[in-house]
Amino acid sequence: MRTPVTIIGAGLGGLVLARVLHLHGIAATVYEAETSPTARSQGGMLDIHDRNGQLALKEADLLDEFRPLVLEGRQAIRLLARDGTVLFDKADDGTGTSPEVQRGELRRILLDALPAGTVRWGHKATGVRALAEGRHEVTFAGGATATTSLLVGADGAWSRVRPMLSDAVPEYVGRSVIETSLYDADTRHPATAKAVGGGTLVALDPDENGKWFVAHREKGGTLRSYATLTHSQEWFATIDFTNAAAAARIAEEFEGWAPELTALITAGETAPVLRPLHALPMEHRWDRVPGVTLLGDAAHLSTPNGEGANVAMLDGAELGKAIAAHPDDIETALTAYERALFPRGAAATAVAAHNPTSREVINFFTQGERTE
C-alpha cells in the first residue's frame, strides 16, 4: 500500500515534492499557514539554475510551463561603487544558465499542476508529536490535527517539524537586509532606474565591508532592492519600521553614497521591511527518525546566495523520486534521500557562510572580464 504523504509548507520545495509524487500516483496533502495563494507577496526575482532548480522542474514535468515565465534581459548584471562609478557591466546575451523569473509566478505554475484540494490553506502548524509505529500528529492553530505515517517539514527557517529530528536552532549571522520597492521606476525614478540597468545591480564601497545594495528589475518597471547592514539585532530594534522615518534612518547609514543609490531606500513607495539573516549550522544533520524528514530551509537554512530556492526545489524532487522508488519501504526511501541531502545542504550552506569583502566581490566580477 502506498503511503500518503503529509507536507508542512507550500513553498517551492514542498510544492515540487507534491508535484513529483502526483506524477508517480502517490497522494500528498500540503498544509500551509497562509490563507490563500495571494495572501501575501511572494517576494521578488529568482534565478533558476540549470544545475538544480531547472533539474527539479524537469522532474516535475514543468519546464514547458517555466520557460514563458523567464524575463528576457534580466541576467544582465552591473556592479557600481558607492559614488555611482561603474565597475562592471555585463548585458544578458541569452547564453546564461540562470534565467530570472518572479517567485510568485513560479509558485503559481506549481500550484496549478496539483490536483484541487492538495493544498489546505489556513493551516498553521503549531506543534508535532510522535505516535506509535513511526506515525506523527500535527496540531494546527485553532486545534485541528492531522495524523500521518510520512511527515515532511518544508516549513522554512522556523520549522515546527525540525524539533522532531534536531535541536538545532537558526542563529543570527550579524547582518540584516532592508527590503524596499520602487514602482514605475523608469518614469518616476529615472536616475535610479538607469543606475540599476536591465537586470541586477550590486553597489558597494570598495574600501568598506558589511554594507551594500542589491537591486533587481522586475516586471512593469518595478525595482526591488535589498540594503545590507552589519549590526546587532538590538541596533535594529531601536528603529520603528512601521514609521515613515525608518527609511531616512537606514539611509543615514549610506551617507555619502550616490543619490540615485540611496533613493532605493528613501524614494520607496512601500515601508521598508526588515529581514534579519539567520543560518543553521553548516553540517546540520540528524539521525534517522522513522516517518519524518525535512527539506529546504527547514533542513539547511543559509544566508541568501541565490541557492536557497533552487536547492529546496531539488530537495523536493529528490525526495519525491526516492519515495516513488520505494513506495512500500518509506525508511529505505528516507535513508537514501538524506544520504544525498546532507552533503548537498552542507555545500550550499558553505558557500553562503563566506561573507566576502567588498574587494572580493569586485574581483569575482571583474577578474578576467572587461567592463563594457
C-alpha positions as CSV (number, residue, x, y, z in Angstrom):
1,M,0.0,0.0,0.0
2,R,1.4,3.4,-1.0
3,T,1.8,5.7,1.9
4,P,0.1,9.1,1.7
5,V,2.5,12.0,2.4
6,T,1.8,15.0,4.6
7,I,3.9,18.1,3.7
8,I,4.0,21.1,6.0
9,G,4.6,24.3,4.0
10,A,3.5,25.3,0.4
11,G,6.8,26.9,-0.6
12,L,8.6,25.9,-3.7
13,G,10.3,22.9,-2.2
14,G,7.1,21.4,-0.7
15,L,5.2,22.0,-3.9
16,V,7.8,20.4,-6.1
17,L,7.6,17.4,-3.8
18,A,3.9,17.2,-4.1
19,R,4.0,17.5,-7.9
20,V,6.6,14.8,-8.3
21,L,4.6,12.5,-6.0
22,H,1.5,13.2,-8.0
23,L,3.2,12.3,-11.2
24,H,4.0,8.9,-9.6
25,G,0.5,8.4,-8.4
26,I,1.3,9.0,-4.7
27,A,-1.2,11.0,-2.7
28,A,0.1,14.1,-0.8
29,T,-1.6,16.8,1.3
30,V,0.2,20.1,1.8
31,Y,-0.7,22.2,4.8
32,E,0.0,25.9,4.6
33,A,-0.3,28.7,7.1
34,E,-1.2,31.3,4.5
35,T,-4.9,31.7,4.0
36,S,-4.7,31.7,0.2
37,P,-2.2,31.7,-2.7
38,T,-2.5,35.5,-2.8
39,A,-2.5,36.2,1.0
40,R,0.9,37.9,0.8
41,S,3.6,39.0,-1.7
42,Q,5.7,36.0,-2.7
43,G,8.9,38.0,-2.9
44,G,10.9,39.2,-5.9
45,M,13.1,37.6,-8.5
46,L,14.7,34.2,-8.5
47,D,17.5,33.0,-10.8
48,I,16.7,29.3,-11.5
49,H,19.9,27.4,-12.1
50,D,20.4,24.7,-14.6
51,R,22.3,22.5,-12.1
52,N,19.4,22.3,-9.5
53,G,16.3,24.4,-9.9
54,Q,15.8,23.5,-13.5
55,L,16.5,19.8,-12.8
56,A,13.8,19.9,-10.2
57,L,11.3,21.4,-12.7
58,K,12.2,18.8,-15.2
59,E,11.4,16.1,-12.7
60,A,8.1,17.9,-12.1
61,D,7.5,17.9,-15.8
62,L,7.0,21.7,-15.8
63,L,9.8,23.0,-18.0
64,D,7.4,24.0,-20.7
65,E,5.3,26.0,-18.2
66,F,8.5,27.5,-16.8
67,R,10.0,28.9,-20.0
68,P,7.3,31.5,-20.7
69,L,7.9,32.9,-17.2
70,V,11.6,33.8,-17.9
71,L,12.1,37.6,-18.1
72,E,14.4,38.4,-21.0
73,G,17.4,40.5,-20.3
74,R,17.3,40.1,-16.5
75,Q,20.5,38.1,-16.4
76,A,22.3,41.4,-17.0
77,I,24.4,42.5,-14.1
78,R,26.0,45.7,-13.1
79,L,28.5,46.5,-10.3
80,L,28.7,50.1,-9.0
81,A,30.9,51.8,-6.5
82,R,29.2,53.9,-3.8
83,D,29.7,57.1,-5.9
84,G,27.9,55.5,-8.9
85,T,31.1,54.6,-10.8
86,V,30.5,51.6,-13.0
87,L,33.0,48.8,-12.0
88,F,31.5,46.1,-14.1
89,D,28.6,45.9,-16.6
90,K,27.6,42.8,-18.5
91,A,24.5,42.5,-20.7
92,D,22.3,39.5,-20.9
93,D,23.3,37.8,-24.1
94,G,20.9,34.9,-23.7
95,T,23.6,32.4,-23.0
96,G,23.3,32.4,-19.3
97,T,22.3,29.3,-17.3
98,S,20.3,31.0,-14.6
99,P,17.2,32.7,-16.1
100,E,15.3,35.1,-13.9
101,V,11.6,34.6,-13.0
102,Q,9.2,36.1,-10.5
103,R,8.9,33.9,-7.5
104,G,5.1,34.2,-7.3
105,E,4.7,33.1,-10.9
106,L,6.9,30.1,-10.4
107,R,4.8,29.2,-7.3
108,R,1.6,29.6,-9.4
109,I,2.6,27.0,-12.0
110,L,3.4,24.5,-9.3
111,L,0.1,25.1,-7.6
112,D,-1.8,24.8,-10.9
113,A,-0.1,21.5,-11.6
114,L,-1.5,19.9,-8.4
115,P,-5.0,18.3,-8.1
116,A,-7.6,20.5,-6.5
117,G,-7.6,20.3,-2.7
118,T,-4.0,19.2,-2.4
119,V,-3.1,22.4,-0.5
120,R,-5.0,23.1,2.6
121,W,-4.8,26.8,3.2
122,G,-5.0,28.5,6.6
123,H,-3.4,25.6,8.5
124,K,-0.6,27.0,10.6
125,A,1.3,24.1,12.3
126,T,1.9,24.8,16.0
127,G,3.4,21.5,17.1
128,V,4.2,17.9,16.2
129,R,4.2,14.9,18.4
130,A,5.3,11.3,17.8
131,L,2.8,8.5,17.9
132,A,3.4,4.7,17.8
133,E,4.9,2.9,14.8
134,G,6.6,5.9,13.2
135,R,3.4,8.0,12.9
136,H,3.1,11.6,13.8
137,E,0.4,14.0,14.7
138,V,0.5,17.7,13.6
139,T,-1.5,20.3,15.6
140,F,-2.7,23.4,13.8
141,A,-3.7,26.8,15.2
142,G,-7.4,26.5,16.1
143,G,-7.0,23.0,17.4
144,A,-7.3,20.8,14.2
145,T,-4.9,17.9,13.9
146,A,-3.6,15.6,11.2
147,T,-2.0,12.2,11.6
148,T,0.4,10.8,9.1
149,S,2.9,8.0,8.6
150,L,5.2,10.2,6.5
151,L,5.7,13.8,7.6
152,V,7.8,16.2,5.6
153,G,8.9,19.6,7.1
154,A,9.0,22.0,4.2
155,D,8.2,24.9,6.6
156,G,11.2,27.1,6.4
157,A,13.6,28.6,8.9
158,W,11.4,28.3,11.9
159,S,10.2,24.8,11.1
160,R,7.8,23.2,13.6
161,V,8.8,19.8,12.3
162,R,12.6,20.2,12.8
163,P,12.5,19.7,16.6
164,M,11.3,16.1,16.0
165,L,14.7,15.5,14.4
166,S,17.2,18.0,15.7
167,D,17.9,20.5,18.5
168,A,19.4,23.0,16.0
169,V,18.0,26.5,16.0
170,P,18.8,29.2,13.4
171,E,21.3,31.8,14.7
172,Y,21.6,35.4,13.7
173,V,24.6,35.9,11.4
174,G,25.2,39.6,12.4
175,R,23.7,41.1,9.2
176,S,20.2,42.2,8.2
177,V,18.6,43.1,4.9
178,I,16.2,46.0,4.5
179,E,13.8,45.4,1.5
180,T,12.2,48.3,-0.4
181,S,10.5,48.7,-3.8
182,L,10.2,51.5,-6.4
183,Y,7.3,51.3,-8.9
184,D,7.2,52.6,-12.4
185,A,10.8,53.5,-11.9
186,D,11.7,54.4,-15.4
187,T,9.2,57.3,-15.3
188,R,9.2,58.2,-11.6
189,H,12.8,57.5,-10.7
190,P,14.8,57.6,-14.0
191,A,18.2,58.2,-12.4
192,T,17.8,55.1,-10.1
193,A,16.4,53.0,-12.9
194,K,19.3,53.9,-15.1
195,A,21.8,53.0,-12.3
196,V,20.2,49.6,-11.8
197,G,20.2,48.8,-15.5
198,G,18.3,45.9,-17.2
199,G,18.9,43.2,-14.6
200,T,20.7,43.1,-11.3
201,L,22.6,45.8,-9.6
202,V,25.2,45.3,-6.9
203,A,26.5,48.5,-5.3
204,L,29.2,48.7,-2.6
205,D,32.1,50.7,-1.1
206,P,35.4,49.1,-2.3
207,D,37.0,50.2,1.0
208,E,34.3,49.3,3.4
209,N,32.8,45.9,4.2
210,G,29.4,45.0,5.6
211,K,27.1,47.3,3.6
212,W,25.9,47.1,0.1
213,F,22.8,47.3,-2.2
214,V,21.4,44.6,-4.4
215,A,18.5,45.6,-6.7
216,H,16.6,43.7,-9.3
217,R,14.5,44.9,-12.2
218,E,11.2,43.2,-12.0
219,K,8.1,43.3,-14.3
220,G,6.4,46.6,-15.1
221,G,9.3,48.9,-14.2
222,T,9.5,47.8,-10.6
223,L,12.8,47.9,-8.8
224,R,13.1,45.7,-5.7
225,S,16.1,46.4,-3.6
226,Y,17.9,44.9,-0.6
227,A,20.2,47.1,1.6
228,T,22.5,45.0,3.8
229,L,23.8,46.4,7.1
230,T,26.1,44.7,9.7
231,H,24.6,45.5,13.0
232,S,23.2,43.6,16.0
233,Q,19.6,42.8,16.3
234,E,19.5,45.2,19.3
235,W,20.6,48.0,17.0
236,F,17.8,47.3,14.5
237,A,15.3,47.1,17.4
238,T,15.8,50.8,18.0
239,I,14.2,51.6,14.6
240,D,10.4,51.6,14.2
241,F,9.9,50.0,10.8
242,T,6.2,50.9,10.9
243,N,7.2,54.6,10.9
244,A,7.9,56.5,7.8
245,A,11.1,57.8,9.4
246,A,12.6,54.3,9.3
247,A,13.7,54.8,5.7
248,A,15.6,58.0,6.5
249,R,17.3,56.4,9.4
250,I,18.5,53.5,7.3
251,A,19.6,56.0,4.6
252,E,21.8,57.7,7.2
253,E,24.0,54.5,7.2
254,F,24.7,55.2,3.5
255,E,25.7,58.8,3.9
256,G,27.9,59.9,1.0
257,W,26.6,57.3,-1.4
258,A,25.3,58.5,-4.8
259,P,21.7,59.8,-4.5
260,E,20.5,57.5,-7.2
261,L,21.5,54.6,-4.9
262,T,20.2,56.0,-1.7
263,A,16.9,56.7,-3.5
264,L,16.4,52.9,-3.4
265,I,15.6,53.4,0.2
266,T,14.3,57.0,0.5
267,A,12.0,57.0,-2.6
268,G,10.3,53.7,-1.9
269,E,6.5,53.6,-2.2
270,T,6.3,51.0,0.5
271,A,7.6,50.9,4.0
272,P,11.0,49.3,4.4
273,V,10.9,45.7,5.6
274,L,13.5,44.4,8.0
275,R,14.7,40.9,7.3
276,P,17.3,39.6,9.8
277,L,19.5,36.9,8.4
278,H,19.8,33.6,10.2
279,A,21.5,30.3,9.4
280,L,21.6,26.7,10.7
281,P,25.0,25.0,11.4
282,M,26.8,24.3,8.2
283,E,26.9,20.5,8.8
284,H,23.4,20.3,10.1
285,R,22.2,16.7,10.0
286,W,20.2,14.2,12.2
287,D,19.8,10.6,12.9
288,R,17.1,8.7,11.1
289,V,13.8,9.1,12.8
290,P,11.0,6.9,11.4
291,G,8.4,8.6,9.3
292,V,9.7,12.2,9.2
293,T,12.2,14.3,7.3
294,L,13.0,17.9,6.2
295,L,13.7,19.8,3.0
296,G,14.8,23.3,2.0
297,D,15.4,25.9,4.7
298,A,14.0,23.6,7.4
299,A,17.0,21.3,6.7
300,H,19.8,23.7,5.7
301,L,19.0,27.3,6.2
302,S,21.7,29.7,5.0
303,T,22.0,33.4,4.2
304,P,20.8,34.5,0.7
305,N,23.2,33.5,-2.0
306,G,21.0,32.5,-4.9
307,E,20.9,28.9,-4.0
308,G,18.1,28.6,-1.4
309,A,15.1,28.2,-3.6
310,N,17.0,26.2,-6.1
311,V,18.3,23.7,-3.6
312,A,14.9,23.5,-1.9
313,M,13.2,22.5,-5.2
314,L,15.9,19.9,-5.9
315,D,15.4,18.5,-2.3
316,G,11.7,18.2,-3.1
317,A,12.3,16.5,-6.4
318,E,14.9,14.1,-5.0
319,L,12.6,13.2,-2.1
320,G,9.7,12.6,-4.4
321,K,11.9,10.3,-6.6
322,A,13.1,8.4,-3.5
323,I,9.6,7.8,-2.2
324,A,8.4,6.7,-5.7
325,A,11.3,4.3,-5.9
326,H,10.4,2.7,-2.5
327,P,6.6,3.4,-2.0
328,D,6.3,0.4,0.3
329,D,9.5,0.9,2.2
330,I,9.5,4.5,3.5
331,E,12.5,4.1,5.7
332,T,14.7,3.0,2.8
333,A,13.4,6.0,0.8
334,L,14.2,8.5,3.5
335,T,17.6,7.0,4.2
336,A,18.5,7.3,0.6
337,Y,17.2,10.8,0.4
338,E,19.0,12.0,3.5
339,R,22.3,10.4,2.4
340,A,22.3,12.8,-0.5
341,L,20.6,15.7,1.3
342,F,23.2,16.2,4.0
343,P,26.2,16.9,1.7
344,R,24.0,18.9,-0.7
345,G,22.8,21.1,2.1
346,A,26.3,21.5,3.6
347,A,27.7,22.5,0.2
348,A,25.1,25.2,-0.3
349,T,25.5,26.5,3.3
350,A,29.3,26.6,3.0
351,V,29.1,29.0,0.0
352,A,26.7,31.3,1.9
353,A,28.7,31.2,5.1
354,H,31.6,33.0,3.5
355,N,30.8,36.7,3.8
356,P,33.0,38.2,1.1
357,T,34.8,41.5,1.4
358,S,33.9,44.3,-1.0
359,R,37.2,43.7,-2.8
360,E,36.5,40.0,-3.1
361,V,33.1,40.9,-4.7
362,I,34.8,43.2,-7.1
363,N,37.4,40.7,-8.0
364,F,34.8,38.0,-8.5
365,F,33.1,40.0,-11.2
366,T,36.0,41.7,-12.8
367,Q,38.7,39.1,-12.8
368,G,39.1,38.1,-16.4
369,E,36.2,40.3,-17.5
370,R,36.2,43.5,-19.4
371,T,33.9,46.4,-18.3
372,E,31.5,47.1,-21.1
